[in-house]
């Protein structure tokens, strides 16, 4: 019986994979009536096999101990049975029913079947074959390549797209950058935009995060080697808590994106949308793009589009969403713990005495939050002053100028949205934008750049040297030497990559101007997505260089160096220490 079940599960997995391929072919190519009937019939075959596979899991020895898995299976079965009932028994007599009108409901059942069968397999990472850094880099490369081919499907774009442009768009989406060589709004169909949305979400979360957690969710077990690999990639404090960390990442992402999408939807009452579905898709697309700090928009002129540039409520929601996305998952989780702690203290009516106060907000959170606030406030003030008589002059109210200046201060830190004409910015503002782009977001976030913690450690190190101290101390803690070394390695490597990119593009595209090329390379490395208008006009060589810089910026140059250098064994000796003359 066990062997028969094994065959059934394998058949269900293969059928669901072919079902996903059929789904891609269905939407990616124009089908004849006969081909469409074959695909539709195969959808129902996949769903039926999936039902049998699910029932088999609870046959003879039902296991209801893992309630969450059982609830998922129960809801999936009820949904699938309802689909069968509507199509097989209700028939065409009720053509007004949403289920019968929209084939997406059937495809959702196919996706659920694939989801269940694929993630029911154990996903193990062998460190002997690939180290965590190599696995992380390879996962992004494969997703980018897969996304490129999806964007080249005939039904993904309104006109034929070259492989280079598809590769550029896919890289920009997966690396959550936002630089574009074709207009997302007009060039891609709804199907193409859904592909871009999918690539942004996978790029923000990480395909390994998504796959590993749901494999553990359904199987309930994982090898020690897999947990060790994932703990290094997610910066988990303890190996035993790696899947708890993954769960937090997925829950935080979906919760913030869901709330953001709802709030954006409510601000669009006067926006020019033809249908309710268009309005919903716009809300979801921009919520995901904002949280993942991608900067992609379904509007030709981004949020500078007519009808949106003065929607200050929308801009505030986008600001809040991208800030949360840029803070990093560990920081957001730690902030939630801090809020829970404060709420418990208030509810318990604990007297304000000199008792022990637990260290809830850790050192990483404190440094990141303070650095983020300082950068936002400083950028806002400078932007407001420099642009008051330039791009802010179009906003008649003080409130409008404040929101736009705040947006201009926040978006360079890897978000990529714009509510002003970037080519109209004054020179001082462009220089401020350079700095903000280079610093970027926070570690373990959806954003890029050298990261706020790196900038903070470099600044603290300068202050320590100025004071004659030989160590960095803050909040009654000493920053470890390895953190300082990683910070300065990150800074040096970033400048090397950006400098090399600028040099090559000035040779291949000298007519673009040094300022514009420099802005483009900083934006690409920090996965920002802002541009002074030269992206689409770059030569093939220039586009390839920007693709490489976006990829390196997302996976980080330090990870690439770690991935391809063999680690040496620590030996129990130390050479005599010597000081090198620096200045």
C-alpha positions, 0 to 999 in steps of 0.5 A, spaced: 500 500 500 505 504 501 508 503 494 502 504 491 501 511 495 508 513 493 507 512 485 500 516 486 504 521 489 509 521 484 504 521 478 500 527 482 507 531 482 509 530 475 501 531 473 501 538 477 508 540 474 505 539 467 499 542 469 503 549 470 507 548 464 500 548 460 498 554 464 504 558 462 502 555 454 495 557 455 496 564 457 503 565 453 501 563 446 494 564 442 491 557 442 486 554 437 479 552 439 481 545 439 488 546 443 484 550 448 479 544 449 485 539 450 488 544 455 482 545 459 481 538 459 488 537 462 486 542 468 481 537 470 485 531 470 491 534 474 485 537 479 482 530 480 489 526 481 491 532 486 484 530 490 486 522 489 493 524 492 490 528 498 485 523 500 491 518 500 494 521 505 489 521 510 487 514 508 488 508 513 492 512 518 490 519 518 494 524 521 490 530 524 496 532 529 498 537 524 492 542 524 495 547 519 496 542 514 490 539 515 486 545 515 490 547 508 488 540 505 481 541 507 480 548 504 483 545 498 479 539 497 472 543 498 475 549 493 476 543 488 470 539 489 466 546 488 470 547 482 468 540 479 461 541 481 460 548 478 463 545 471 460 538 471 453 539 474 451 546 474 453 547 466 452 552 461 445 554 464 448 559 469 453 563 465 453 569 469 456 565 475 463 568 476 466 561 477 464 559 470 465 566 467 473 566 469 477 560 467 482 563 473 478 559 478 480 552 475 487 555 474 488 556 481 486 549 483 491 547 478 496 551 482 494 549 489 495 542 486 502 543 484 503 547 491 501 541 495 505 536 491 511 540 490 512 542 497 510 535 500 517 533 498 523 534 502 528 540 500 535 539 502 541 543 501 548 539 501 553 544 503 558 539 500 556 541 493 554 548 494 556 553 500 550 558 502 553 563 498 553 559 492 546 557 493 544 564 494 547 567 488 545 561 483 537 561 486 537 568 483 540 567 477 536 561 475 529 565 477 532 571 473 533 566 467 526 563 468 523 570 468 526 572 462 523 566 458 517 568 461 517 575 458 519 573 451 512 569 451 508 572 445 502 574 450 506 577 455 508 583 451 504 587 446 510 587 441 516 582 440 521 583 446 528 582 445 532 577 449 536 582 452 531 587 454 527 581 457 533 579 461 534 586 463 527 587 465 527 580 469 533 582 472 531 589 474 524 585 477 528 579 481 533 584 484 528 589 486 531 595 482 526 598 478 530 600 472 526 599 465 528 599 458 521 598 455 515 602 458 512 597 463 505 600 462 504 600 455 509 594 453 507 589 457 500 585 457 496 584 463 499 577 463 506 580 462 505 585 468 503 579 473 509 575 471 513 582 473 509 582 479 511 575 481 518 576 479 518 582 484 515 578 490 520 572 489 526 577 488 524 580 495 522 574 499 527 569 496 525 563 492 529 559 497 526 562 503 519 561 500 520 554 498 524 552 504 519 554 509 513 551 505 517 544 504 518 544 512 510 546 513 508 540 509 513 535 511 514 538 519 522 535 518 528 538 515 535 536 515 540 539 520 545 541 514 539 544 511 537 548 517 545 550 518 545 553 510 538 557 511 540 560 518 546 563 514 542 565 509 537 568 513 542 571 519 538 567 524 540 567 531 539 560 532 539 554 528 533 551 531 529 557 530 531 558 522 524 556 520 520 560 525 524 566 522 522 564 515 515 564 518 516 571 520 519 573 514 513 570 510 507 573 515 510 580 515 511 580 508 504 578 506 501 582 512 504 589 510 503 588 503 495 586 504 494 592 509 498 597 504 494 594 498 487 595 501 490 602 503 492 604 496 485 601 494 481 606 498 485 612 496 484 611 488 476 613 488 478 619 483 483 615 479 482 613 472 481 606 472 476 603 467 474 597 471 474 594 479 479 589 477 484 594 474 483 598 481 485 592 485 491 590 480 494 597 481 493 596 488 496 590 489 502 591 484 504 597 487 503 594 494 508 589 493 513 593 489 513 598 494 514 593 500 520 590 496 523 596 494 522 595 487 520 601 484 516 598 478 509 601 476 504 600 471 504 607 470 508 610 464 511 616 468 511 612 475 507 616 480 509 622 477 503 620 472 497 625 471 492 624 476 497 621 481 502 626 482 498 630 487 495 624 491 498 625 497 495 620 501 497 614 496 504 617 497 504 617 504 502 609 504 507 608 499 512 611 503 510 607 510 510 601 506 517 602 503 520 604 509 518 597 513 520 593 507 527 597 507 528 596 515 529 589 514 525 583 517 529 582 523 528 589 525 521 589 524 520 583 528 524 586 533 520 592 533 513 588 534 516 584 540 518 591 543 511 593 542 508 587 545 513 588 551 510 595 552 503 593 551 504 588 557 507 593 561 501 598 560 496 592 561 499 590 567 500 596 571 507 595 573 509 601 577 515 605 575 520 603 579 527 602 578 527 594 577 530 590 571 528 593 564 529 587 559 533 589 553 528 588 548 530 592 542 537 589 540 543 593 538 542 592 531 535 595 531 537 601 535 543 602 530 538 601 524 532 605 526 536 611 528 540 611 522 534 610 518 531 616 521 537 621 521 537 619 513 530 621 512 530 627 516 536 630 513 534 628 506 527 631 507 530 638 510 535 638 504 530 636 499 525 641 501 530 647 501 534 645 495 527 644 491 522 649 494 523 653 487 524 647 483 520 641 483 516 643 489 513 649 486 508 645 482 505 643 489 501 649 491 499 647 498 505 646 504 502 639 505 503 637 498 510 640 498 512 636 505 509 630 502 513 630 496 519 632 499 519 626 504 517 622 498 524 624 495 528 623 501 525 616 502 525 613 495 532 614 493 534 609 499 532 603 494 525 604 493 525 607 486 518 611 485 518 618 483 513 623 484 517 629 480 521 629 474 528 627 475 531 630 470 528 637 473 532 636 480 537 641 482 544 639 482 545 639 489 539 634 490 542 630 485 548 629 489 544 628 495 540 623 492 547 619 490 549 619 497 542 616 499 542 611 494 549 609 495 547 608 503 540 604 501 536 600 506 538 596 512 541 589 512 536 582 511 531 587 507 528 587 500 533 593 499 540 594 496 546 599 497 551 598 502 546 598 508 545 603 514 548 599 519 555 599 514 554 606 514 553 607 521 559 603 523 563 607 518 561 613 522 562 610 529 569 608 527 571 615 524 568 618 531 572 613 535 579 614 531 578 622 532 577 620 540 583 616 540 579 610 542 581 603 539 574 600 539 567 602 537 562 602 543 555 604 543 549 603 548 554 599 553 556 594 547 562 593 543 562 592 536 566 586 534 572 587 529 569 582 524 563 587 523 568 593 522 572 589 517 565 587 513 563 594 513 569 597 510 570 591 505 562 592 503 564 599 502 570 598 498 567 593 494 561 597 492 566 603 490 570 598 486 564 595 482 560 602 481 567 605 479 568 599 474 561 600 471 562 607 470 568 607 466 566 601 461 559 605 460 563 612 459 567 608 453 561 604 450 556 610 451 560 617 452 554 621 449 550 620 455 554 624 460 558 622 466 553 625 471 547 621 468 552 614 467 554 615 474 547 616 477 545 610 473 550 605 476 549 608 483 542 606 482 543 599 479 548 597 484 543 600 490 537 596 486 534 603 487 531 604 480 531 612 479 534 614 473 536 621 469 532 618 463 538 614 459 536 607 461 532 605 455 537 609 450 543 605 453 547 601 448 547 593 448 554 593 452 551 599 457 545 594 458 549 588 460 553 592 464 547 595 468 544 588 468 551 585 471 551 591 476 544 590 478 545 583 480 551 584 484 548 589 488 542 585 490 546 579 492 552 583 494 559 583 492 562 580 498 557 574 498 560 573 491 567 574 493 565 569 499 562 564 494 568 563 490 574 563 495 575 557 499 575 558 506 582 557 510 582 553 516 583 557 523 590 555 526 593 556 533 598 561 531 598 569 530 604 573 527 607 579 531 602 585 530 605 591 526 602 598 524 601 601 517 602 608 516 595 611 513 596 618 513 
